Amino acid sequence: MTMTRVIAAAALAGAALLVGPADAQSPVIVKIATIAPDGSPWHDVLVELAQRWRDVSHGGVQVKIYAGGTQGDEAELVRKVRIGLLQGVAVTATGLDTISPGFSAFSVPLLFESYDELDYVRDRISPRLTQSLSDHGFVVLNWGDGGWVRFFTTRPARTIDDVRRMRTFTWAGNPRGEELWKQAGFHPVPLAPTDILTSLQAGLIEGCPVPPTAALAYQWFGISKYMLDIKIAPIVGATVVSRAVWERIDPSLRPVLLRESELVGTRMRDRIRSLDGEAITAMRNRGLQIVTSTPDLEQQWRDAATAIYPKIRGGLIPAADFDEVLSLVRERRAGGARR
């Protein structure tokens, strides 16, 4: 064998070590979908992740991104992963709940008061949640945030009764959540987030509980131009891929890809957390009206939320998960130390 052939053979062997013996001739393609619009900060997370994976695998693992809900709502995205049409999704707790119940515990209304409390809880329960997703055939690449939910409405709304008189968006495909909204006195209209704008335009809904970054990205604030300045709940999500595609990647490469995913997620999560304020400023400059709050008003909302906790516990959220999150929030407020 000539020296040229020896060098060529060595190069091929090195490539095979990176992408796995079965994939030496072609890259592993990972199709990941999200309802987040193209160019949004959540889409940027996937773009950077795709670039980092391509770089560290020398092209052996390539991510294709489908943004803006082109593949369906979150429940549909998860379904497509299960049947192999997609290999991964970046979804909120609503989508994660369709894989393994319990993630909605992050969305208990008016439970969390700060990102500090959220981080304290997530640091302690994420290993269990990661294992739960693994048991259902999914691998967690990173955790993410979407900002704080606030009520955006087509006319001023200050009290909880003001909002109760309106038809408001709720996630489609979650009948238990819809029923709880009704029991709390609201008038929920189940929709995919991608249908919010047209529903506002048609007058089918008059309000939507969403984070400011989403209201700006999707331009919902142009019609629902009043924002009640009370933080209802944080949006929590994750990027996950099917274990089937994960196991097609060479085992020695997986820790590198996971580390890159976590680094991207952490860096972008910090950036996304700063965007709520920037989004509100941008929308105010374009006509958004802020309905200011008071301590008494916030307490009224908090009392109303607490009153429905017994219905949420064991109804929308498994009792054990609800109790654990509530206990950890109280523990943090009592001075629990961060890890």
Protein Blocks (a to p, Z undefined) as FASTA:
>chain_A
ZZklmmmmmmmmmmmmmnojklmmpccddddddfbdghiaklmmmmmmmmmmmmmnnopa
ccdddehhlnopfklmmmmmmnopagbdcddfklmmmmoghjlmmmgghkbgbfklmmmm
mmmmmmmmmmmmmmnopacfbdcdebjaddddfbdcfbfmlmmmpccdddehilklmmmm
mmnopacddddfklmmmmmmnopagbdcddfklmmmnommmmmmcccdbdfbdcdddddd
dfklmmmpcfklmmmmmmmmmmmmmmmmmmmmmmmmmmmmmmmmnopacddddfklmmmm
mmmmmmmmmmmnoplpcfklmmmmmmmmmmmmnopacZZ
